């Protein structure tokens, strides 16, 4: 399905434009869902997403916004911390070792962002989301949700896309440049490196996330990948969801979709 409605306007129309999708049930693992957006106008180019207006937990896609909330209450200075892996609750068993904000974003280090969240009031995250124009009705944040755990904090897919595009537009503002650098590094050598490989290691910004499954029947998790391309002057934004996958696995699925989109642009 393709459309040229502005992204946020499309959300309001989604229920009426896709009435046949809302009642459909997934198979054990459904095909990936995605929305492709013109980054300069936020017009939807293509959308394949059941119940696109429904708010969802997006796992680690929230981490850049948590970092910005932390920075705003800590003089826009990010710490260097130590991740010991499983012992610290990180997804990387061996740990990330000594790590700063850029590598923490690129590698989606749970330990790093847990420590930032513990030093940041949840209301500060809500304020940052609103500052970036994420006008979701669901703004319930907890320390755990600031790391991407659980489903207490839900956002509409359109809000996530808008928030990441806003981050790019605010590249010169305090606290933002290291986050964007981390998103670039993710595409090259971090959890989003499958995107970089798919586009020949051209500059992109990528964030991956793994969240509680929102489908029926339920899988262990849903994977998400957010891509902005190219990094310097964005033309396309792609958000993909994959049922029963991790965020890194979803990046591998998102790569071919982005390549096809670039072929038509």
VOMIKE-822849 format. One line per field, with one value per residue (C-alpha): residue number from 0; residue in one letter; z, y, x. Coordinates in Angstrom, 2 decimals, padded with zeros to 5 digits. Each point is the difference from the previous one (the first is absolute). Layout:
N
num: c(NUM:...)
residu: c(A:...)
c3: c(Z:...)
c2: c(Y:...)
c1: c(X:...)
end
This chain:
265
num: c(0:1:2:3:4:5:6:7:8:9:10:11:12:13:14:15:16:17:18:19:20:21:22:23:24:25:26:27:28:29:30:31:32:33:34:35:36:37:38:39:40:41:42:43:44:45:46:47:48:49:50:51:52:53:54:55:56:57:58:59:60:61:62:63:64:65:66:67:68:69:70:71:72:73:74:75:76:77:78:79:80:81:82:83:84:85:86:87:88:89:90:91:92:93:94:95:96:97:98:99:100:101:102:103:104:105:106:107:108:109:110:111:112:113:114:115:116:117:118:119:120:121:122:123:124:125:126:127:128:129:130:131:132:133:134:135:136:137:138:139:140:141:142:143:144:145:146:147:148:149:150:151:152:153:154:155:156:157:158:159:160:161:162:163:164:165:166:167:168:169:170:171:172:173:174:175:176:177:178:179:180:181:182:183:184:185:186:187:188:189:190:191:192:193:194:195:196:197:198:199:200:201:202:203:204:205:206:207:208:209:210:211:212:213:214:215:216:217:218:219:220:221:222:223:224:225:226:227:228:229:230:231:232:233:234:235:236:237:238:239:240:241:242:243:244:245:246:247:248:249:250:251:252:253:254:255:256:257:258:259:260:261:262:263:264)
residu: c(X:X:X:X:X:X:X:X:X:X:X:X:X:X:X:X:X:X:X:X:X:X:X:X:X:X:X:X:X:X:X:X:X:X:X:X:X:X:X:X:X:X:X:X:X:X:X:X:X:X:X:X:X:X:X:X:X:X:X:X:X:X:X:X:X:X:X:X:X:X:X:X:X:X:X:X:X:X:X:X:X:X:X:X:X:X:X:X:X:X:X:X:X:X:X:X:X:X:X:X:X:X:X:X:X:X:X:X:X:X:X:X:X:X:X:X:X:X:X:X:X:X:X:X:X:X:X:X:X:X:X:X:X:X:X:X:X:X:X:X:X:X:X:X:X:X:X:X:X:X:X:X:X:X:X:X:X:X:X:X:X:X:X:X:X:X:X:X:X:X:X:X:X:X:X:X:X:X:X:X:X:X:X:X:X:X:X:X:X:X:X:X:X:X:X:X:X:X:X:X:X:X:X:X:X:X:X:X:X:X:X:X:X:X:X:X:X:X:X:X:X:X:X:X:X:X:X:X:X:X:X:X:X:X:X:X:X:X:X:X:X:X:X:X:X:X:X:X:X:X:X:X:X:X:X:X:X:X:X:X:X:X:X:X:X)
c3: c(000.00:-000.94:000.93:000.01:003.10:002.64:002.55:003.06:-002.09:-001.35:003.53:000.52:-003.26:000.48:001.62:-002.88:-002.80:001.17:001.44:-001.18:001.84:003.55:000.38:-001.64:002.23:-000.42:-000.89:002.23:-001.44:-002.19:-002.80:001.13:000.27:-001.08:-000.82:-002.47:000.27:-001.96:002.61:-001.23:-000.02:002.28:-002.72:-000.02:-003.11:000.85:003.03:000.72:003.64:001.63:002.30:-000.66:002.48:002.96:002.62:000.72:002.20:-002.17:002.26:-000.47:-002.55:003.07:001.13:-001.97:001.56:003.46:-000.63:-000.94:003.11:002.12:-001.73:000.57:003.76:000.12:-001.80:-003.31:001.05:-000.53:002.26:-000.83:001.79:000.29:-001.39:001.32:-002.21:001.50:003.51:-000.66:-001.89:-003.45:-003.09:-000.97:002.23:-000.01:000.63:-001.76:002.48:000.45:-002.20:-000.79:-001.55:-003.67:000.34:002.41:-002.65:-002.74:002.07:001.84:003.35:002.60:002.90:-001.18:-000.50:003.21:001.90:-001.89:000.73:003.70:000.08:-001.96:001.04:-002.32:-000.39:-001.61:-002.76:-000.52:-000.28:-002.61:-002.03:-000.05:-000.80:-003.10:-001.01:000.96:000.83:001.12:002.55:001.76:001.94:002.93:000.64:002.61:000.61:-001.67:-003.05:-000.43:-000.76:-002.34:002.38:000.27:-001.54:002.41:-002.57:-003.36:-003.04:-003.38:-002.87:-001.50:003.23:-000.06:-003.59:000.74:003.11:-001.84:-002.83:002.57:001.58:-003.37:-000.44:003.44:-000.71:001.24:003.34:003.27:000.69:-003.47:-002.01:001.95:-000.41:-003.76:-000.14:001.80:-002.50:-002.84:001.70:000.50:-003.78:-000.46:002.83:002.58:000.27:-003.27:-002.06:-002.31:-001.32:-000.72:-001.78:-002.12:-001.26:-000.57:003.27:-001.08:002.88:001.74:003.51:001.53:003.32:000.80:002.81:001.38:001.80:001.46:-002.76:-001.00:-002.24:000.46:000.31:001.97:-000.82:002.38:-001.24:-002.87:-001.65:-001.20:-002.21:-000.66:-002.97:-001.24:-003.32:-000.88:003.33:-001.10:-002.04:000.69:-002.85:001.33:003.39:000.45:003.09:-000.04:002.44:-000.19:002.01:001.93:-000.79:001.80:-001.00:-001.64:-001.99:-001.10:-001.34:-002.37:-001.29:-000.27:-002.17:-003.21:000.48:000.21:-003.03:-002.05:001.13:-001.01:-003.41:-000.51:001.27)
c2: c(000.00:003.42:003.49:003.58:001.28:001.79:-002.58:001.26:000.64:-003.52:-001.39:001.66:-001.46:-003.47:-001.64:000.96:-000.63:-003.51:-001.44:-003.54:-000.27:000.64:-003.29:-002.22:-002.38:-000.77:-003.35:-001.32:002.64:002.70:001.85:003.08:003.26:003.29:003.63:001.92:003.79:002.95:001.48:003.57:000.20:-002.91:-001.24:-003.73:-001.68:-003.57:-001.69:-003.69:000.03:-001.49:002.46:002.73:002.41:-002.36:001.08:-002.61:-000.53:000.48:-001.42:001.54:002.51:002.14:000.09:003.09:001.98:-001.27:001.17:003.44:000.15:-000.89:002.61:002.70:-000.50:-000.53:003.05:-001.87:-002.14:-003.76:-002.39:-002.84:-003.14:-003.68:-002.82:-003.49:-001.74:-002.59:000.96:003.50:-001.15:000.89:-001.95:-000.42:-002.83:001.03:003.62:003.20:000.89:003.70:001.77:003.55:001.35:-000.48:-003.69:-000.52:001.22:-002.01:-003.18:000.61:-000.67:-000.82:000.65:003.49:001.08:-001.61:002.12:003.13:-000.81:-000.50:003.53:001.56:000.68:-001.70:003.35:001.34:-002.59:000.96:003.65:-000.90:-002.01:002.97:002.38:-002.10:000.24:-003.51:000.72:-003.44:-000.38:-002.76:001.66:-002.37:-000.47:-002.09:-000.56:-003.41:001.37:002.64:-002.86:-001.65:-002.66:-000.97:001.71:002.85:002.61:-000.23:002.23:-000.04:-001.01:003.48:001.56:-002.05:000.99:003.66:-000.04:-001.40:002.49:002.80:-001.22:000.41:003.50:000.99:-001.20:003.23:000.05:-001.03:-003.72:-001.03:-000.37:-003.02:-001.78:000.53:-001.17:-003.16:-000.58:000.30:-002.43:-002.44:-000.21:-000.67:-002.34:-000.10:-001.79:001.60:-001.08:-002.13:003.27:001.33:-003.21:000.11:003.54:-000.46:001.64:003.37:002.36:-000.71:000.34:-003.16:-001.12:-003.47:-001.18:-003.12:000.33:-002.16:-001.62:001.87:-002.75:-002.87:-002.72:001.38:-000.62:000.57:003.59:002.45:001.56:003.59:001.92:003.75:001.24:003.54:000.31:001.64:001.20:003.50:001.05:-002.52:-000.92:-003.17:-001.31:-003.66:-001.61:-003.79:-002.43:-003.77:-002.48:-002.53:001.65:002.06:003.54:-001.06:-002.69:002.58:002.19:-002.84:-000.02:003.79:000.21:-001.37:002.19:003.10:-001.10:-000.41:003.42:001.59:-001.58:001.90:003.30)
c1: c(000.00:001.37:-001.11:001.25:-001.76:002.11:001.09:-001.90:-003.11:000.27:-000.18:-003.36:-001.28:001.52:-003.01:-002.26:002.49:000.94:-003.23:000.71:003.29:-001.10:-001.86:002.61:001.99:003.66:001.42:002.77:002.31:-001.52:001.79:001.93:-001.93:001.49:-000.64:002.16:-000.06:001.37:002.33:-000.32:-003.80:-001.01:-002.30:-000.63:001.40:-000.97:-001.52:-000.51:-001.03:-003.07:-001.80:002.58:-001.60:000.40:002.60:002.65:003.05:003.10:002.70:003.42:-001.24:-000.77:003.66:001.13:-002.85:000.93:003.56:-001.24:-002.18:003.04:002.15:-002.59:000.23:003.79:001.39:-000.04:002.95:-000.04:001.95:002.36:-001.17:000.88:-002.16:000.75:-002.54:-002.32:001.06:-001.35:-003.09:001.31:-001.02:003.69:001.18:003.66:-000.86:001.02:002.74:000.73:-002.51:-001.12:-003.17:000.97:000.83:-002.90:-002.45:001.73:000.08:-003.28:001.67:-002.66:002.34:000.91:-003.58:-001.20:002.49:-001.08:-003.65:000.70:001.41:-002.88:-003.59:-002.52:-001.76:003.18:-000.39:-003.63:001.06:002.64:-002.50:-002.35:002.88:000.63:-003.64:-000.99:-003.61:-001.03:-002.79:001.96:002.80:000.36:003.70:001.79:003.69:-000.29:-001.82:002.71:002.40:-002.51:-001.29:-003.66:-003.01:-000.78:001.05:-001.75:000.31:-001.70:002.32:-000.42:001.23:003.20:000.73:-000.72:002.19:003.01:-000.40:-000.18:003.23:001.68:-001.40:001.35:003.52:001.59:-001.82:001.68:000.09:-001.13:003.27:001.36:-003.33:000.02:003.61:-001.07:-002.80:002.50:002.36:-002.85:-000.38:003.70:000.95:-002.79:-003.33:-001.16:003.02:-002.15:-001.41:003.48:000.92:-003.16:000.66:003.71:001.01:-001.37:-000.73:-003.32:-001.38:-001.43:-001.45:-001.26:-002.24:-001.66:-003.32:-002.79:-002.02:-003.16:-001.40:-002.41:001.12:002.91:003.64:002.89:000.44:-000.40:003.04:000.20:002.39:-000.04:002.05:000.65:001.83:002.28:001.34:001.05:-003.04:-002.75:-002.32:-001.60:-001.07:-000.89:-001.53:-000.35:-001.58:000.64:-002.06:002.06:003.35:002.60:000.83:003.27:-001.82:-002.55:002.80:000.94:-003.59:-000.14:003.12:-001.60:-003.09:002.21:002.02:-003.18:-001.20:003.28:-000.30:-003.22:001.30)
end
